[in-house]
Amino acid sequence: MSENTRTGITFLDLLAVMFIAFKIVGVVDWPWWVVLMPIWVPFAIGVVLFIVIAIANS
């Protein structure tokens, strides 16, 4: 049995790190919710999909 798991940094992880660094050093003057968007948007999409699937299957 072989497991095919990937580890490492994804594009969104890299984007989040870049945005945070830019915010800390003052390159961008975005609000924190925008800076952290690469982290929370995929989670929010997953939650919405879960809810839609749960409603569709009920």
Helices and strands as residue ranges (DSSP letters): H 11-25, H 32-35, H 37-56
